[in-house]
Amino acid sequence: MTQDRVAGLGTRFARLWAASTLSALGSGLATVAAPLFVASRTDDPLVVAAASAVAWLPWLLFALPGGVLVDRMDRRRLMIIIDLVRVVALAVLAAAIMTDRAGVALLYVVLFVVNTGEIVFRSASQAMLPTVVPRHRLERANGWLGGGTTLMHGMLAGPLGGFLFAVSAGSPFLVNAVTYALSAVLVALIGGDFRAAVTDANTRRTRSMRREIVEGLRWLAHQRLLRTMAVLIGLLNVTLTAALAVLVLLADERLRLGSVGYGLLFTCMACGGVLGALLGDRLIAWTSATWTIRIGLVIEAGLHLALAASRSTIVVGFALFAFGVHSALWNIVANSLRQRLTPPELQGRVASTTLFVAAGGNCVGALLGGLLAARFGITAPYWVGLVVAIGVSAATWRVFNRAAVARAYADPPPTAPEPARAA
């Protein structure tokens, strides 16, 4: 686990990294096993698809309130509580499946609880990071966190989840419960105080959750770099999810790939993601954060062009690999910029707002991809994605200039404005 305590980032980060990586593996197992379980109970496409909808719904309902919770509580304690709640929920589900007492409705409830916890857990983890590692090591820390998640969730969880489900339908959920339990132990071992600094405790206790959400949104709206990055990610998530939603059809109709070949396309993307995460801090230092973002926009457009125009599996596989590298680098830059620029007392709300925008883009994109492909043909989502990527690049190219990004890296985190007292 340690590897020089995870790339020389210290014992506290090593424990946070191990907890996040184990959680990613467990979540990936549940992601694979849930549709398999539903399909074993029914062949109704609507019921099967509802499992995915139930998994996404909490991101839209609870991302913003979850950020307030992260900024109100000790973030380490909150992560432990969430893990323990998820352990209980998954243990109940696994026991019910193994005793043949589980129905689809119980699975939906557990998925809803687990994904609600995932939102808050992820926001709390991102908010903790600036107090766990030095400011100049944020890129490396975010790279290792992203790499661990991609490796476990994107590469190992799929085959392992399928194998465990074949052994016993309840075993993937039971193993998921174990990973969350180990995560809770590791988080508990991280030393330090992780409660957000509050200038006026009495005011904070009397303020409403709605007011705190608005405060976070208003602060983000006045930060040009972070605001642009959040909107940009939301828009590009729409086109990316639209593209991936019909990739299985493209792989079959144009690339003539079977199920194994289709799965290998995602392996190409995951391999690029792991490589980008591990080398991210060095690549960003070499090219600069400004050009990491700009080159990423070009790669985004190139991916859509390759998917729309090419019938070569090699070209498409390489485009997905390059996109995986770009996606990892972008996550590192976006998270590090946000952590550098956001006051400690707003870290949870700003992180959760970004997750909310990204999740909204995913939801819209999943529907849009099917509609475009059904109405205009299988390549339509990719041509639309290409146009959007070019338009976004042109509109935001000058926002991420060297001077603006350099100020973000040089200046200490600002202090949030004094909140208005409750009437």
N, C-alpha and C positions, 0 to 999 in steps of 0.2 A: 504493500500500500504506500510505503513512504517515498521510495525513490528520492533520497535526500529530502525527506519530508515534503514530497510533491514539489519538485522543481525549486527547492530552496525557499519556499514561501512560509515555512514554519509549521509547527505542530498544530496550532489552532486551525490554520487553513487546511492541513492534511485531513483533520477530522471533519471539517465542513465539506471538503471535496468527497471524502469517502461516504458521508451521509447522503449527499446529493446524488452520487453515482449509484449507490445501492437503491435509493428511491426511484431513480430513472429505470433501473432494471426491473424493479417490481411493477412500476406503472406500465412498462412495456409489455410485461407478461399479461397483465389484465387487459390491455388494449387488444392483444392478439386473442386471448381466451374468450372475451366477452361475446364477440360476434359468433365464434364457434359454438358457444353454449346456446345462444339464441337460435342459431341455425339447426342445432340438434333437437330443438323443441318445436320449431315451426318453419315452414317454407314460405311464409307470408313476407314479401319484400318490405312492406311497410313496417312490420314489427322488427325485422332485422335492422332496417335503417334507423329506427327509433333509438337503438342503442347508441349510435353515433350522435344523434341529436341530444340525447340525455347527457352524454359526456361533454358536449359543447355548451349546453345551456347555462351551467353555473358560471362560465367565464363572462357571459353577458350580464348575468344577474348580480354577481357578487364580487367582481373584480374591483370596482370602485369602493364599496363598503369595506372590502378586505384590506385595501390600502390604509384606510383610516384605522382599522384594528392594528395593523402593523406599526403605525406611528403612535398608538396609544399604549401598547403593551411592551414588555420585555420581549424582544424578537426571538431570542433563544428559547424562552419558556413557551412562547406561542407555537414555535415549530415542534417542540416536544409534545405539547397537548394535541396538536393536529395529527402527528404520527400515531399517538396512542389511540385516538378516536378511529383512525383508519385501520389500525390493527384489529380493533374490536369488530368493526363493520365487515372486514374481509374474512376474519375468522368465523363469524356467524354465517356468511355466505358459503365459505368452503365446507363448513360442517353440514349446512343444509343440503348442499349438492352431494356430498359424500353419503348422506343418509337418504338421498332421493326425495327430499322435501322442498327443494328450491324450485321456484317458478321464475318466469321472465320478469314479473313485477318486482320480486326481491332483488334481482340483478340490477334493474333500473334504479332502485332506491340506493343500493350500495354504490353504483357508479356515480350517482349524483353527489353522495356524501364524499366519496374519494376525490372527485374532481373539484368540488368546492374547497376541500382542504388543500388540493394542489395549488390553487390560485394563491391562497394566503401563504402557504409554505414557500412558494417560489418568490413572492414579493418580499417576504421576511428574509429569505436567504440573500437576495440581491441587496437589501437594505443593510444587512449585517456586514457584507464584504468590505466596505471601506474602513470598518473598525477592526477587521481581522488582518488585513495586509496593508503595507505602506502604500501611499498614494501612487508612487512611481511604479508599483508592481501590479496595478489593477489590470493592465492588459494581459499579463501572463496569467493572473488568477482567473480572469474571465475565460481565457483560452482553455485552461485546464478544466474548468467547470463545464464548458461547452463540449469539449472533447470527450469527457467522461459520459456525459448525457448521450451524445451521438453514438458512441461505441456501444453503450449498454442498451439504449432504447432503439436505436436505428439499425444495429447490426446483430446483437446477440439475442435480444428479447424475442425476435420473430421465430427463429428456429427452435429456441429453447421453449418458448411458450407453446408452440405446436406440439413438440415432443411431450411436454408435461401433460397437455390436455389429452393426448392419445393414451398416456399411462393412466390418468384419472382426471375426470372433468373438473374436480375440485382442487387438484394439486397446484395449478398456476396461481390461483387466488390464495392458497395457503402459503406458498412461497412468497407471494407479494406481501402478505401480512408479516412474515418473518423479516423481509427487507426493511419494512417500515419500523419494526421493533428495533432492529440493529441501528437504523438511522437515528431513532430517538436516543439510544444509548450514546452514540457518537456525538450528537449535538449537545447532550447533557455534559459531556466531558470538555466542551470548549469553554475555557475560562474567560471571564470578563463581564462587563456590564453592557447590555445591549438594548437598554431602554433609550428611546429618543430623548434628546435634551428638550425640556419645555421651560420657557421663560416665565410662565405664569400658570402654575399648577391649578389654582382655583378657577381661572378662566377656562382652562382646558376641560375640567370636569363638568362645567356647566354648558359647554358648547354642544350643539347638535351634530350628528353625523353628517347631515346634509351640508351644514356650513363648512365642515372640514373637507368634504369632497369638493365643494366649490372653491375653497381656498387652494387646494392642490391643482385643480383645473385652471384657475386664474393665474397661478404662478407659472405653470407650464405654458400657458398661452402667451406669456410675455417673454419667453426664452426662445429666441429665433432658431438657434441650432437644434434644441431639443424638440421644439414644436414641429419644425420641418421634418426632422428625422421620424417622429411619431407618425405624422400624416403620410410621409413617403412609405414607411413600412406598411401602414394600413392599406394604401393603394396597391402597392406591389404584391401584398398578400392576396388581394382580390384576384389579380391575374395569375399568380403562381398557383393558388389553390384551384382556380378554374382549369389551369393547364394539367395539373396532377389528377384532377377528378376524372378526366377522360383519357388519361395516359394509357390505361389498360386497353382501350379501344384503338388508340393509335398504334400501340405495340402489336396488336393483332392484325389490323387492317393494312397498315403501311409497312411496318417493319417485319411482319410475318414471324413474330416471336411467340413461343408458347409461354406457359405459366412460369417456367424456370427463367427464361430470358427476361420476362417482365420483371420478376423479382430482382434479377441482376442489375436492372437499370437503377433501382433504388440502392443497391449495394454500391454502384459507382458513385452516387451522390453521397452516401454515407462515408465512403472512403475519402472522398474529397473533404468532407466535413471534419473528419478526424485529423487529416493532414493539416488543414487550415487552422484547426484549434491548437495543435501542438506547436506549429511554427508561427502562430499568429502574431505574438508580440515582436518577434524578429522581423517578420515581413512588414508589419505596420511601421516599425522604427525605420526600416529601409526605404519604404515608399512614402511614408507620412500618412497620417490619418486622412488628410484631405484627398490624396490620390487613391487611398484604399476605398474610400466612398465613391469617388468618380469612376475608377476602373470597375468597381462592383456594378455600377449602373450600366456600363457597357456590356459586362458579362450577362447581366439580367436580360438585356435586349437580345444578345447573342443566343441565349438559351431558347427564347421564343422563336427566333428566326430558324434555328436548327430544327426544332420540333415541327415547325410549320412547313419547311421546305425540303428537308433531307429525308431520304429513304434508307440511309446508311446507319446500321446499328452502331458502328464504330464512332461516327460523327455524333450521334445522339448520346451515346455513352460518355464520350469525352466532354460534351457540353454539360451533361449532368454532373460529371466529376468536377469540372471547373466551377459550376454553380455551387457545389458543396463547399469548395474552398472559399469562394466569395461569401457564402452565407455565414460560415464560421467567422470570417474576418469582420463582416458587418456586425454580427452579434457582439464581438469583442469591442469594436469601436463604439457602437451604440450604447452598450451597457457601461463602458468606461467613461464615456462623455457624460452620461446621465449621473453616474456616481460622483464624478468630479464636480459637476455644476450644481447639483441639488443639495440644499441644506440638509443636515442630518435629520431634522424634525419633519422633513417632507419626503424622505427617501421612499417610504412605503407607498404613499399616495401617487407619487410621480411614476414609480415602477408599475403600480397596478393600472394606472391610466394607460400606459404604453401597452401593457398586456391586453387591456380591454379593446384598444384600437386594433391591435393585431388580430385578436380573436374575432372581432367584427368583420375584418377583411376576409378571414378564413370562411366564416359562415356565408357571407355574400358570394364569395368566389366559388364555393362548392355548388351553389345553385346556378350561378351564372354560367359555369362551364358546361353543364348539362343542357341549359337552354340554348346557348350559342351553337353547340355541336348538333343539337337536334334540328335547329332551324336553318343553319347555314353550312353545315358539314363539319367533319371531324377536325379539320385544321383551323376552323374559325376562332376558337379560344386563343390559339397561338398567335395568329395575325393581330387580334385585338391586344394581346399582351405585348407584342412588339411595338405597336403604336403607343400604348400607354407608357411603356418603358422609355421610349424616345422622348415623349412629351414630358415625363417626369424629370428626365435627365436635363433637358433644356431649361426647365423651370427652376431647378434647384442647383444647377452646376455652380453658380457663383455664391450660393449661400454658404457652402462648405469651403470657403477660401482659406488659404494658409494662415492669414492673420487672425481670423475668427477662431479657427481651431487651435492655433497656438496660444491664444488668450485662455481658452478653456483648460489647456494643459498647464499653463503657468500660474493662473490665479487660484487661491484657496477657495473652497466652497463658500458661496455667499450665505448670508444669514437671511432667513425668511423674515418678511415684514411682520411686525407685531400684530397679532390678530385682534380684530375688534372685539370688545367685551360684549357679552350677551346682555341684551336689554333687561 
